[in-house]
Every structure is written in structure tokens, then in C-alpha cells.
Amino acid sequence: MLTGDRIEVARQIAEQVGLDEQAVLGQVAPEQKLAQVKQAGDTPCMMVGDGVNDAAALAAAHIGVAVSGGAEASLAAADVYLARPGLAPLVELVTMGRQTMRIIHRNLAVSLGYNAVAVSLAAGGLINPLIAAILMPLSSATVLALAMGGQWGAARAVKGQSKRGPKLRRVDPDAVPPGRHLEGAVR
């Protein structure tokens, strides 16, 4: 977790969301955020921010996420904009992304398996060309049906999760300097 806020406040938030204290950097300048994101290299990196000072890191990250109420610069630099406040939409975003990747991998496996069987049968002369010609579009229809079913299942899973949301404690307002905000915090 990178934040421009004081390290004490950052640690308090990290504890509330279950992050290890070692994974927290406070009082981080915008240049340092950008350097940290670039240091990830080819390892997937998500940056979540809401301010002008986050724009460069949002643009450099593999996935830049601007949050509700963010500055125009962060919205323009981000790949994704979360319209609702809090951490629940971020959890939903990650859950939906993981579900989407599972659907893609499953559909690739089904398509490869289906086509391997069909090609083997056709090459062995066990099916005639007319049947093979019918099986090919059925392969696409099968993958499409699986994708649509998986999409609806993922939406149901995320919808059910959003009712509960992440378990967070409220932030002590006295720990936040006047005029400051906490990135992703619940007040």
C-alpha cells in the first residue's frame, strides 16, 4: 500500500483491511509511487488512486483504478473508474476479473478439446464432411453459451458479495490531519 498520508495513518488503515505492516509505505511522493509501479516490471500491478498526484502511477500501472470523487487527472489516467465509494467496488472488480479469466481458460480448454475430437474423427474417416461442417459452428455456439452462462454466474457471485462487502472498522477522525483524505479508507 502506497500513500501520501502519514505512516501512522497508513498502518492503521492497513491493519483494518488485513495488510501486513511490511507492505505499507506512507508519506510517499508521487514520483516514488511511479517508481514503485515501474519496479513491478512485467508482474501485474494495480494502482488505485484519486488524486492528481496519483495520475502518473495510474497511467503506468497494468491496471489503473480511479475511485469515486477523484480528481479529473486521475480519472483520465485510469483504465477503470469506480463510481461508488469505499473498498467494496474494488473487491468486486478483482473478483469479476478473476472470474472472467477462469471463464476464458475454461472456454479455451473446451474449444480445444471439442475441436481435437472433431478433427480426429474427421481425419479417421469416422464422420462425413457434412457432419464435420455442422460440428464446427456448434463448437462456436457451445463456447459462446458457456461464456454467457459464466458471465451471469460471475455477476451473481459479485452481487452476492457486494451485499456483505469487506469487513472494515471506521477510521479515527482524530488520526487524519485536517484537510487530508485517506485513499480507499472508510470514515
Phi, psi and omega in degrees: 000124178249131179211151175278352180288166179301149183298326179297316179293317180299318179294322179297315179295317180300320178297319181295326181262003174084024177271146176292141182301331180291340183267016185244128173235122179251166180054043182269128178284157179306323179295323179291324177298314179299317180297320179296318179294315180295329180295336180296334178062236181274352177290128181305133184225130177248132177244129178243127181203170182222001186239170176300324181291348179263349189302315182295317179291324177299317181291327184278337183291156175298321176228114176259128183237116175266144184253165181308135179080010183285163178291153181304322181296320179290323179295321180289327184277338186277155175276329185228143176239126177265116186280337180260146179285164176094182182269342182303316178297328178291318177299318178297319179300313181294318179299314181294322177297317178295317179298319179298317179295323176298318180296316179299314180295318179297315181294323176297317180296315179298315181297314179297316179296313180301311182291326178296317178294314182296317180293319179297316178297318180293318180294327179279357179076016182278344174228150181275164184302328179295316178295319178299320179294327177285324183292328183298309178292333176295328176299313179296318180296322179296313180296319178298316179296318178296321179296316180294318178296320178293323180296316180293323178294320179295319179296321178295318181297316180292318180300316178295324180290323184293338177295322180278313182069171179288150179276113181231148171263158178287151178275139176290115182300333180290340181277350182259125179299147179302140178079001181257161175232164177248129180290118177074013183269162176249123181266000000 
